[in-house]
Amino acid sequence: MITLSLNQILELIVGLFTFWVGTYQLSQNIKSYFSWLIFFFFFSIGYIVFTDPLISFAPNLSQYIYLQKITDWPLFFMPVFAFHMAVNCVNQNKKFKTWLISAYVFAIFLTILDLTSNAVLHRDIVRFENFRSIDSFQPGLMMVPFVIYCMLFFCTAIYLFLNQKQRNIRVQYPIIGLIILILTALYTGLAFYFKLPVTNTIFSIGVTIGMIFITYFVVSYYQLVNERNIFDKSFIFRTLVLLLIILIYVGIFVLGHHQLNYTDLVFLIVFISVIIVSHSAYEWTNTFVNDLLFNASSGLSLVTDEEIYQVVKNYNKYERLEDSSLLRLSIVKNKIHKGLLPVDALKEQVKESIEYFKPASNSGQRTKHNIKYYLLYMITYNEAEEGQILWELGFEEYPVNIMTRENKDRTPLYKAASPSDYFYTSRNAYIALKKEAIHDVAWRLSYLEKNLKKSKFL
């Protein structure tokens, strides 16, 4: 039976939350290499922090050493992930491609070396007597090169962030986070040679604080690049669903065994990983909830809102549409059989679905129907940014540079001018209408697909 202290419970919470942030980001766009990179970076951090308090409950020293070895692998990859993320954010992938390949090969080499030998950490010696409160092994010959390796790549990532060209990205946050990780790595490395106080606590606190700064940067970066807020209402909803799954899982094991051991917790992580990384489970759940809210009689959708969002956002980026999961639809394949290329068939089908919601007559009145259609129109065909759409459709909170030109060139397409106009003008109202408009297109495609399959069946 595992009995955890307050500090260990906090480590478990931080580890699981860090892991969840990474997996949630991955679920937003599972086909993005950058999303996978962020996932592995957050997963490695969360895995270290999460398993750190658990391995101290090993029944004997040999089992403790075994668990310590197999849970140390993220330490060798964390610096490379941080470096890779910096390279990606400053758009230097081609320049540093050789470095990245070499770094990953070296990380794999260190991991194998640590698991099969005493080169990094000795397998059979713990420097201090009570292995349950200190995890400092006798250092191997590669310990100093390993610490230098960590600091080198963290420092290189800082250099890249300092020299990046996009000044509107708040680079001070990842820089601060990486500096904290450097100091943490240095302190932990020295602990293998000297008996430094509260090594585990400083390691956990350093990693946690460093990750807070890096997490904030990732959120800001994605708001800039993808115009979407990671921590929106959907994040809260999915987190509650995840917590419910965890409670059910833990409840089953506790009722069945009257205890929760280390193996159970390992299976819990695997179980959560499969659900979240599979992407579809959360997207179908989210879309099904939208069906209940907006189209209660339509049944379960065959198309998710996220799939539509990715196509609409990348409508004029052909290389991204080549990997769209919507190419699986029979209504798209029918167009392909008629001579269209796959991407063209997908674009035409999505365009027809958007045009299905076009107002019968454009009276110029600011109605919900008109706004939803032109919102989709501007995102899809014009590749308009959020600030442009907010101004054009009569919403608030658009950028200052647009505000300063307001009423100097022309009036917006839709601006609340009379009591009969749709009077919600906040950015939250815009986000709500955007989600509803995306779901309308998802419903239309799903409706067409279900009818096509029904006609084939009959």
N, C-alpha and C positions, 0 to 999 in steps of 0.2 A: 504494500500500500504506500502510495506517495503522499507525504505530508510536506507542504511547501511553506516557506516563510513568506513574509510580505514582499521582501525584495525579489524573491524568486517568482512570486505571482506576477509582480510588475514586469519582470523579464519575459514571462510567458505572454502577457498581454501585448507588450511592445513587439515581441517577435511575431506573434500572429497578426497584429495590425499591419506591420511592415510587409509581411507576406501578402496580406489581403490587398494592400495598395497596389503592389506589383501585379497581382493576378487580376484585379479589377481593371487596371489600365490595359492589360493584355486582352481582356474580354471586350474592350471597346473596339479594337481592331486587331483581330488575331492574325491577319495576313501582313501586318507591318513588322519589318525587321527591327525597327526602333522600339516598338512595343515589346517584342520578345527580349530585347536587350535590357529594357527597364525592368521587365519581369524578373529576369535572372539576377540583376543587380539587387533588387529589393528582396528577392527570394533568398539569396545568399546571406544578406544581412539578417533577415528575419530568422533564417534557419540557425545561424550561429547563436543569436540571442535566445531563441526559443529552446534549443537543446542544451544550452550551457547549464541551467539549473537542474535539468533532468538527469544528466550523466553522473552527477555527484551521488545519486541514489543507487549506483551500481552495487551489487552485493559483495564484490571482492575486487581486489586490485587488478587482476588480469581482465576481468569484464570491463572495468573502468577504462583501462588503457585501450581496449578494443573499441569501446564506444567513442572515446576521445579521438581516436585515429579516424574513424569513419565519419565523424561529424566535423572534422577540421578542413575538409576539402574546400569550402567556400572561401577560406582565408587566402588560398592561392589564386583564386579567380577574382576576388573583389577589386584589387588594383587594376586589373585588365578591364573589367566591366566599367569602372569609373573613367579610365582612359578612353575606352571605346565610346562611351556616352559623350565625353567632351569632344572627341573627333567628329561624331555625328552632328552634334549641336552647332558646331562652327563650320560645318560643311567642308571638312578636310579628309573625307574618306579615301579618295584616290591617292592623296599625298602620303598618307600614313598606312596604306594598305599592307605594306611589307612589315611595318612595325607591329600592326595588329596580329597578323598571322604568327609572327615570331613570339609575340607576347602570349598568345593562347597556347602555342606549342610548349613554351617554357612553363606555363601554369599547369598543363597536363603532366609535364615531366616532373615538376615538384610534387604534384599529388601522388603520382605513382611511386616516386622516391620515398615519400613519407609513409605510404602504406606498406611498402615492401622492405624498408631498411631503417637504420637508425641515423640516416644522414641529416635529417632536419630535426626530428625529436626522437629521443631514445624510447624504445617500446617497453623497456623493463625497469625504468628507474623514475621515481617521483622524488624530486629534490627534498621536499618537506614531508614530514611523517603523516600528517592527516590529509589523505588524498580527497576526503569529502569536502574540504574547505579551500583547497588550493589545487589548481590543475597545472602547476609548473613542472614540466618534465626537464630532465637533464638535456641541455641543448646539444645538437649534433654539429657536424662541421659546416652544414649549409645554413645554420641559423642566421648568422650575420649576413650572408648574401641574400637570404630571404627577406630580412628586414630592410635591407638596402633596396631590394627589388620593389617592395611595397611603397617605400618613400619615393623612389624614382618615378613610378607611374602616377602616383598621386600628385607629385610636383609637376610632372609633364601635363597632367590634366588641368592643373591650376594655370600653367603657362598658356595653354590653349584658350582657356576662358578669358584670360587677361588680354589676349590678342585677337579675340573674335571681333567681327565687323558690325554685328547687329547690336547696336548700343541700347536698343529698347529692351533687350533681355536683361533681367536683373542678375548679372553674373556674380555679384558679391556674395550671394547666398551659397552657390555651390563652392565658391572659393573658401568661404568660412567653414563650410562643412568638411571640405577636403583637408583643410589645415588641422581641424579637430581630429580627423581620422589619422593624419600623419603623427600627431602628438600621441594619440592612443596607441598606434602601432609601435612607436618608439618606446613608450613606457612599458608596454607589454613585452617587447623584445628584451629590454633591460631586466625585467622580472625573471627571465630564465637564467640570469647570471647573478643577480643580487636579490636578496629577500626584501622586496619593496612592499609597503603596506597596501591592503585592500586592492589587490591587483584585479580581481574579478569584478569588483564594483566599479572601479575606474574604467575598465574595459567596456562594461555594459553601458555606463553613463556616456562615455565618449562616443561609442557607436550610435547610441540613441540620439544624442544632440546633433552629431554630424549628419545623421539621416534626416532629422527634422529640417535642416537647412537645405539639403539636397532635394528632399521631397517638395518643399515649397518652390524650388526652382523648376522642377519637372512640371508641377501644376501650372506655373506661370508660362513656361515654354509651350505647353500644349494649348493653353488659352490663346497664345499668340499665333501658333501655327494652324491649329485645327478649329479655332473659334468655339471651343467647347470647354466647359468647366468640369473637371474631373469630379470634384466634390459637390455635385448638384443633388437634386431630390432623388434622382435615380440611384446615386451612390448610397443614400440613406436607406432606400427601399431594398436594394440588393444586400446591403449589410445586415438588415433585419432578417432577410430570408436566410442568409448564411448563418447567423446566430441561431435561428430556429433549427437549421439542419444540425449544427453542432450540439445543441441541447438534446435533440432527439438521439443523435449518435451516442453522446456521453451517457444519456439516461438509459439506453438499452444496455450498455456495457456495465454500468454501475448496478442496475437491477439484476443483471445476469451473473455478475461475478462478485458483487459487493465491494469492488475495488477498481481502481483505474491504474494500470501499470504502464511502463514505458512503451511496450509493444503496442498497446491500445492507442497511445498518443501518436505513434508513428503511423499507424493505419489511419488515424484521423486526418493527418496532414495529407496522406495519399488520397484519401476519400475526397477531401475538399479540393485538392488539386484537380482531380478528374472532373469534378462538377464545374469548376470555374473555368479551367483551361479549355474544356470542351466547348465553351462559348454558347452553344445553342441552348443549353438548359436555361441559362439566365435570360437570353434573348427571347426565347419562346414564352417564358414566364412573364416577362415585361410586356411583350406584345399581347399576350392573352389578357392581362390586366387592362390594357388599353382597349381591347375588344369589349370587355365588360363595361368599360366607361363610355365608349363612343358608339360601339356597334354590338349591342348585347345579343342580337339575334343572328349574327353572322357566323357564330361558331369559331373554332380555333383557326387562326390564320395559317396559311402555308408560307407566308412571307413575313419576315420580321422587320420592324421599324429600322433597326440598325443596318440591315442589308440595303434598304431603300436610301437611307441617309448617305451611305458610302457611294452609291451610284449617283445620287443627285449632286453630292459635293464634288465628285470627280467626273462629272458628265463630259467635260471636254479634255479629259486626260486619258487617252485611249489605252496606254500601257497598264493603267491601274484597273480599267474595266475588263481587261483580258482575264483577270483572276476573280472576277465577281462570281459569287455563289449563285446569283440569279440566272446565270446561263444554264442552270439545270432545269428551268421551268419549261414545260411543254409548249406554252404560248410563245416563248422565245425560239424554241427549236423549230416550231412551225414556220416562223419567219426565215430561219436559216435554210430550211428545206425549199423555200421559195426563191433562194438565190442570194440572200443577204449574208454578209459576213457576221460572225457571232457578236462582235462588239456593236456593229451597226444595227443588228436585230434587237439587241438589248436596249440600245438608245432609243430606237423607234418605239418599242413597246412602253418604255418608261415615259417617253414624250406623249404618246397617246393617252396614257393614264393621267398625266398631269393636265392635258388639254380637256379631259373628260370633266374636270372641275372648273373649267373656264366659265365665267359669268355669261349668261345669255346676252346681256346688254351692259355696256359700260356706262353707267349713269354718272360716274364720278363720285358717287356717294361712298363714304367710308363705312362699308359694311364688313362684317366678319368674313363673309364669303369672298368678297373682292380682295381683302387683305391677304387671306390664305393663298389664293391663287397667285397673286403677284409676288408674294414672298417666295413661293416655290419657283416662279418664273425668274426672279432675279438671282437666286442661288444657282439654279440649274443652267440657264442659258447665258446670263451676264457675268457669272462668277463674281457677283457683288460681295463686298465685305459687309460685315455686320453693321458698321457705322453708316454705310450708304443706305442699307435697307431700313435702318431705324429712322433716318431722316426722310427717305422717300415715301415711306408708308405712314408717316405722322406719329412715330413713337418718340420717346425722349431718350436722354443719356447718350446721344451720339457725340463723336469727338469734337473738340473745341475748334479744330481747323475747318470743320463743316459748319459749325455754329456761326463762325465769324463771317461766312459767306451767305448765310441764310437770308433770303428775300432780296439778294443782290442780283442773282442770275435768273432764277425762276422759282415758282412755288413747288412744294412737294407734290407727288402724284396723288396722295391721299393725306389730307390734314383735317383734323376734327374742326368743323366750322359751324355745325348746326346741332341742335339738341337731338336730332334723329340719327346722328353719326355714331358709329361704334366708338365709345368714349374712353376705353381703356388704352392708355398710351405709355405705360411703364415698360421698362425692359423685361420685367418678369412676364408681362402680358405678351410681349413679342415671343419670348421663349416658349410659353405655353401654346401659342398659335402655331409656332414652328413645329413643335412636336405633334400637334393635332394634324397639321397639313401633311407631314411625313407619314403619319399613320393612315390618313385618307388614301394616299397613293398605295401604301402597303395593302390596305383593304381591297382596293380596286384590282391590283394584280392578283391577290389571293382569290378574289371573287371570280375573275376570269379563268384562273387556273382550275378552280374547283368545278366550274361549269364545263370546261373543256374535258376534264376527266370524267365528269358525269355523262356527257354526251357520248363519249367513247364507250362507256360502260353500258349505256342503253342501246 
